[in-house]
Amino acid sequence: WTGKHDQAPVAVAAKPHYFAELDMPKSLRNLAKYCPEFWRSDELLRSCESGEWLKLNSHMITEELYHILHNDKSSRQQQLLQLLEQYILAADWSVLCNRLLLLLMEQQLLDFARLVAQQHHHHQQQQSGSGSPLLQHWIQQQ
């Protein structure tokens, strides 16, 4: 733990306000190195379902996702694009508005609205699970 509260993780777990002081990159590296079974655990799955873990170090996570979207021409980029597309197409409209649309500039919002309408029309016509090159292209351009 970084900051003035040098304590064992077990002790800090009872004090959620200390989580903001967690050295996220170092903690993830240590978990990967010393506890590989953690990544397959039911506890991790349950803790990730709500998305609250994103608040621990949103800057680091944002930077990594941005890097994957714009600089990583690999299967990871395609997987991330597919996940983003699935989320956007399946999300409840009010949740989508509250979480994502407020971050867009006016022109981006207009472009996105047009693209969603176009994608919806395309999806209704084909009813296939092949994904949308249009949506993937728009995400990459942002």
Summary of the structure (lengths in Angstrom):
residues: 142
radius of gyration: 18.7
end to end distance: 34.1
largest distance: 58.6
contacts: 287
relative contact order: 0.07
helix: 77%
strand: 0%
